[in-house]
Amino acid sequence: MKAYRIHEFGGLDGLRLDELPTPTPGPGQVLVRVQAVSLNYRDLLVLKGLYNKNFPRPAVPLSDAAGEVVEVGAGVTRVRVGDRVAPIFMQAWLAGELNETHGKSALGGAIDGVLAEFLVLHENGLVVLPDHLSFEEGSTLPCAAVTAWNALFAAGTLKAGDTILTLGTGGVSLFALQFAKLAGATVIATSSTDEKLQRVLNMGAAAGINSQATPDWEKRVRALTNGRGVDLVVEVGGAGTLSKSLHAVRTAGQISLIGVLAGGAAEINILPIVMRAIEVRGILVGSRAMFEVMNRAIRVHELRPVIDRVFPFQETPAAFRHMESAAHFGKIVIRL
């Protein structure tokens, strides 16, 4: 089988297409023919060596995929040949709270990922996809969608009538918009371009703020909420935007802290957190249980992920370059 592997960190020069033996499933394991994979910002950081330089190499990158079960090992009962499946981000996190052991089972980092024609995974590390989704759409769910679901409904306590703030138009933010609308919440969105803002408004956002034209966007958020602030912020920017999000959220509101798109290190004034009783919660994707609950909602509402562009397998480097350009709206997918 063919698989892309990172041989050296630093960028695309270290990513090579290798020929590897097709794996065979053992007891409790499943062989999946990969049909599509999708990119996350984390994948770009891993490739550059900015995520964790101690990851083993050569290593197959990426965590998100969708494919078809083609063979099962002895004792497998959760899936069967022909099922359309996706892997969970952390293969050991099935339910309950996150712990350090779970983190060591993350695909495309601590262990080999999914940018290959075939995968062997334990049956416990797979979920069955909603029937109405294509493989390309299904491949977008394991990281971005589950992260958004956790941010809103597992770690977060979003309910009908609440107002949320999303930052940018990447995968997590757009899934958060879609899920919040299903729950009967109001969404305020930021983006760096008016064209992207119009697209989120077309998707159901109540208001959009151009963060380039309005650098003090947190004040605009306050104005849009009559001075109260939003109930929850889906914070994908990190240190570079957290101080603004602290101003944009209401007293006793929630910030689901997810990404580092605007930086990972900065001095933050913690006084607003304390004096206004703001809950800041770190979000690291989610468990299989969250994935399965989310899939039920996706099935009922026939929700479809937003895909920016689909690249063929042989153009994988171009997909990474497109991710780095930050020109995308939604998910970047690679079709095998």
Protein Blocks (a to p, Z undefined) as FASTA:
>chain_A
ZZdddfbghijklpccdddddddddehiacdddfbdcddfklmmmmnopmommbccddde
hjbdcdddfbdcehiakbcehiacdddfblmlmghjddfklmmmcghilbccfbdfbdcd
dfklpccddfkbcfklmmmmmmmmmmmmmmmmmmpccdehiacddedjbfklmmmmmmmm
mnopacddddfbfklmmmmmmnopabdcdfklmmmlmlmmmmmnnonopfbdcdfkbmml
mmmmmmmpcehiacddfblmnojbdcddfklmmmnopacdddehiafklmmmmmmmmmmn
opacddfbdcdfklmmmmmmmmmnopagcjddddZZ
